[in-house]
Amino acid sequence: MAGYFSVFLVLLTLGSGLIWLIDHLLYAPKRKERIALAQGASEQPLDEETIEQIAPVPAITESAKSIFPMIAAITVFRSFIFEPFQIPSGSMMPTLLDGDFILVQKYAYGIKDPVWRSQLVEVDDPQRGDIAVFKFPLDERIDFIKRIIGLPGDRIVYRDRQLYIKPHCNEGEQQRDGLACGEFNKINLDIVNRDEFKQGAMQMVRLTESLPGVTHDVLVTPQLPELTERYYQQPGTRRDEWVVPEGSYFAMGDNRNNSQDSRMWGFVPKENLVGKAVFIWMSFDFENGPDSILPSWVPTGVRFERLGNIQ
């Protein structure tokens, strides 16, 4: 089921629309009749004040008529076209930063009803490398954002901070989506820098990862151990290896040592997908120093250079 705000918007839209419709069909014609009768009995045209006294429009009807078009437009836009989200953590650094405000394309993976989230129209499936927003499989009240790494049938290995993908291929295929069939493909990593980001006192390494068709940057913290004991243990595979089930996806954060993702809790069912992150429309900096008198939630600046399409 959708979040409380989505349900509230739908109910508000339906409620205000229903009040407007009932008034339009039942009560507005009666008000017009009363006004017409009064006008016929009067030698002078009726002014607005007199009309209001003869056939007053209830306050609830006035409110419904004024908010319905706006609320309906917001509900349609937010439910089926684009929805704004705020990035609340650093799990997708360096691609997305805490304080980024993004637009998510809701129709990218299909059109769903805004309350029960049942599929109405099939559109497309996620592609490897997409940044997707989805309902957290262990608590669907929470929205997660991660990068799609594994597609249905793929075999994924993440070992020693290195990603390997064995794609699901049909019989006779030599290659699928730029990956060789029948073998684990080592995903290329190139170091960008070692001094841009820190985790406490530890330097983080920024690398460019080259997925087929998508090149993006990731962060690793070499001083931190790989917490393989926390990895989701899929029956029949090694602890750092996963086979993506049909109708599901394997998702990872770009901040590889600081992301709770499919490595920890398993796979993302297709029905949990919300949409594809496509655009940063605002980015606030929250770097309040220890001596700052401002609360931590008050932004200290706007990162205009971050605005634009998401890679």
C-alpha positions in Angstrom: 0.0 0.0 0.0 1.1 3.6 -0.6 2.4 6.0 2.1 0.0 8.0 4.2 0.5 11.2 2.3 -0.3 9.6 -1.0 -3.5 8.1 0.5 -4.4 11.5 2.0 -4.0 13.2 -1.4 -6.2 10.7 -3.1 -8.9 10.9 -0.5 -8.8 14.8 -0.5 -9.1 14.7 -4.3 -12.0 12.3 -4.3 -13.7 14.1 -1.4 -13.5 17.6 -2.9 -14.4 16.3 -6.4 -17.4 14.4 -5.0 -18.7 17.5 -3.2 -18.2 19.6 -6.3 -20.0 17.0 -8.5 -23.0 16.6 -6.1 -23.4 20.4 -5.9 -23.1 20.7 -9.7 -25.8 18.1 -10.3 -28.2 18.7 -7.4 -27.9 22.0 -5.6 -26.6 24.4 -8.2 -29.6 24.0 -10.5 -31.9 24.7 -7.5 -30.0 27.9 -6.7 -30.3 29.0 -10.3 -34.1 28.5 -10.1 -34.4 30.6 -7.0 -32.3 33.3 -8.6 -34.4 33.2 -11.8 -37.6 33.5 -9.8 -36.3 36.4 -7.8 -35.0 38.1 -10.9 -38.4 37.7 -12.6 -40.2 39.3 -9.6 -37.7 42.2 -9.5 -37.8 45.2 -11.9 -34.0 45.8 -11.4 -31.1 43.4 -12.0 -30.1 41.6 -8.8 -26.7 42.5 -7.4 -24.2 40.0 -6.1 -25.1 40.6 -2.4 -28.7 40.0 -3.1 -28.0 36.8 -5.1 -25.8 35.6 -2.2 -28.7 36.1 0.2 -31.2 34.3 -2.0 -29.1 31.3 -3.0 -26.0 31.1 -0.8 -23.3 28.7 -1.7 -22.2 26.6 1.3 -18.7 27.2 2.5 -17.7 23.6 2.1 -18.8 23.7 -1.5 -16.8 26.9 -2.2 -13.7 25.3 -0.6 -14.1 22.1 -2.6 -14.6 24.0 -5.9 -11.5 26.1 -5.2 -9.1 23.3 -4.2 -10.3 20.4 -6.4 -8.5 21.4 -9.7 -5.2 22.1 -7.9 -5.3 19.0 -5.7 -6.3 16.8 -8.6 -3.4 18.1 -10.7 -0.9 17.5 -7.9 -2.3 14.0 -7.3 -2.0 13.0 -11.0 1.4 14.6 -11.3 2.8 13.0 -8.1 1.1 9.6 -8.6 1.8 8.9 -12.3 4.4 11.3 -13.6 7.1 12.7 -11.2 7.4 12.6 -7.4 9.9 14.6 -5.4 12.1 12.9 -2.9 14.8 14.0 -0.5 18.0 12.1 -0.1 18.3 11.5 3.7 21.6 9.7 3.9 25.0 9.1 2.3 24.4 5.6 1.0 24.4 6.7 -2.7 27.5 9.0 -2.4 29.1 10.3 -4.5 26.3 10.2 -7.0 23.7 11.5 -4.6 24.5 13.5 -1.5 22.6 14.1 1.8 20.6 17.2 1.0 19.9 16.5 -2.6 16.2 16.8 -3.7 15.4 14.6 -6.7 12.6 13.9 -9.1 11.6 10.3 -9.6 9.9 9.2 -12.8 6.9 7.3 -11.6 5.9 5.8 -15.0 9.4 4.4 -15.8 8.6 0.9 -14.6 4.8 0.9 -15.1 1.8 2.9 -14.0 0.3 1.9 -10.7 -2.7 3.0 -8.8 -1.7 5.5 -6.1 -3.3 3.7 -3.1 -2.8 -0.1 -3.5 0.1 0.2 -5.9 -1.3 -2.5 -8.2 0.0 -2.5 -11.7 -2.3 -0.8 -14.2 -0.1 -0.5 -17.3 3.2 -2.2 -18.1 5.8 0.2 -19.4 9.4 -1.1 -19.0 11.7 -3.1 -16.8 14.6 -1.7 -14.8 17.9 -1.6 -16.7 21.3 -2.4 -15.1 22.7 0.8 -13.7 19.4 2.5 -13.1 19.0 4.4 -9.9 15.7 3.2 -8.6 13.4 4.2 -5.7 11.6 1.2 -4.2 9.6 0.1 -1.1 12.0 -1.5 1.4 11.1 -5.2 1.2 11.4 -5.6 5.0 9.3 -2.6 5.8 7.3 -1.2 2.9 6.5 2.0 4.8 10.1 3.1 4.0 11.4 4.2 0.6 14.9 3.2 -0.4 17.1 4.4 -3.3 19.8 2.2 -4.8 21.4 1.4 -8.1 20.2 -1.7 -9.9 23.1 -4.1 -10.3 21.6 -7.5 -11.0 18.7 -8.4 -13.3 16.5 -11.6 -13.0 18.6 -14.7 -13.4 21.9 -12.9 -13.0 24.6 -14.3 -10.6 26.3 -11.6 -8.6 29.5 -11.8 -6.6 30.9 -9.0 -4.4 34.2 -10.0 -3.1 37.2 -7.9 -1.8 35.3 -4.7 -2.9 35.1 -6.0 -6.5 31.9 -6.6 -8.3 31.4 -9.6 -10.7 28.4 -10.3 -12.8 27.4 -13.6 -14.6 24.4 -12.5 -16.7 21.4 -14.7 -17.4 21.6 -15.7 -21.0 19.3 -17.7 -23.3 20.6 -20.8 -24.9 23.1 -20.0 -27.7 23.7 -16.4 -26.6 27.4 -15.4 -26.4 26.8 -12.0 -24.9 24.0 -10.2 -23.0 23.9 -6.5 -22.4 27.7 -6.2 -23.1 28.6 -9.0 -20.7 30.0 -12.4 -21.8 27.6 -15.3 -21.1 28.7 -18.3 -19.1 31.3 -16.6 -17.1 31.8 -14.0 -14.3 32.5 -10.6 -15.8 34.8 -8.5 -13.6 33.4 -4.9 -13.6 36.2 -2.5 -14.2 37.2 0.1 -11.6 39.4 3.1 -12.1 40.7 5.3 -9.2 39.5 8.9 -9.5 41.0 10.3 -6.2 41.7 9.4 -2.6 41.3 12.8 -0.8 37.8 14.1 -1.7 35.7 12.3 0.9 36.4 11.2 4.5 34.6 8.9 6.9 35.7 10.2 10.2 39.5 10.2 10.0 39.5 7.5 7.3 40.1 8.5 3.7 37.6 7.2 1.2 38.6 6.2 -2.4 36.5 7.4 -5.3 36.5 5.1 -8.2 34.7 5.0 -11.6 32.8 1.7 -12.1 31.9 0.7 -15.6 28.7 -1.2 -15.9 27.6 -2.1 -19.4 26.2 1.1 -20.9 26.6 3.1 -17.6 29.7 4.6 -16.1 29.3 6.0 -12.6 31.4 6.7 -9.5 31.5 4.7 -6.3 33.2 5.1 -2.9 35.0 2.5 -0.8 36.7 2.9 2.6 39.8 0.6 2.5 40.3 0.7 6.3 36.9 -0.7 7.0 36.5 -4.5 6.9 33.9 -6.2 4.6 31.1 -7.2 6.9 30.4 -10.5 5.1 29.0 -12.0 8.2 26.0 -9.6 7.8 25.4 -10.6 4.2 22.2 -12.2 3.2 22.8 -15.9 2.9 20.9 -17.3 0.0 20.5 -21.1 0.1 22.8 -22.9 -2.2 25.3 -20.1 -2.7 28.4 -18.7 -1.1 28.0 -15.9 1.4 29.2 -13.2 -1.0 27.3 -14.7 -4.0 23.7 -14.3 -5.0 21.4 -15.5 -7.8 18.7 -13.0 -8.6 15.2 -14.7 -8.6 12.7 -14.2 -11.4 10.7 -11.0 -11.0 13.3 -9.5 -8.6 16.4 -7.2 -8.8 19.7 -6.9 -6.9 20.4 -3.3 -5.8 23.5 -1.7 -4.2 24.4 1.7 -2.9 27.3 3.6 -4.6 28.8 4.2 -1.1 29.8 0.5 -0.9 31.0 0.4 2.8 28.0 2.5 4.0 24.9 1.1 2.4 22.3 -1.3 3.6 21.3 -3.0 0.3 20.7 -6.3 -1.3 23.9 -7.7 0.1 22.3 -7.4 3.6 18.7 -8.2 3.1 18.2 -9.8 -0.3 16.3 -8.8 -3.4 13.9 -6.1 -4.6 10.6 -7.5 -6.0 9.4 -5.8 -9.1 6.1 -4.8 -7.4 8.1 -2.8 -4.8 9.5 -0.5 -7.5 8.4 3.1 -7.2 10.2 4.8 -10.1 13.5 5.9 -11.6 15.6 8.8 -10.2 16.3 11.1 -13.1 16.9 14.7 -11.9 18.4 16.7 -9.0 16.2 19.8 -8.8 17.7 21.3 -5.6 20.7 20.5 -3.4 21.3 22.0 0.1 24.5 22.0 2.1 24.1 21.3 5.8 27.7 21.7 6.9 27.1 23.5 10.2 30.2 23.6 12.3 30.4 22.7 16.0 30.4 26.4 16.9 27.4 27.2 14.7 24.3 28.7 16.3 22.0 27.2 13.6 20.2 23.9 14.1 21.7 21.0 12.1 18.6 20.9 9.8 19.1 24.5 8.6 20.9 24.6 5.3 24.1 26.7 5.0 24.1 26.9 1.3 22.8 25.8 -2.1 25.0 23.5 -4.3 23.9 24.8 -7.7 26.6 22.8 -9.5 24.8 19.6 -8.6 21.5 20.5 -10.3 20.8 18.4 -13.4 20.3 14.9 -14.7 21.3 11.9 -12.6 23.9 9.5 -14.1 
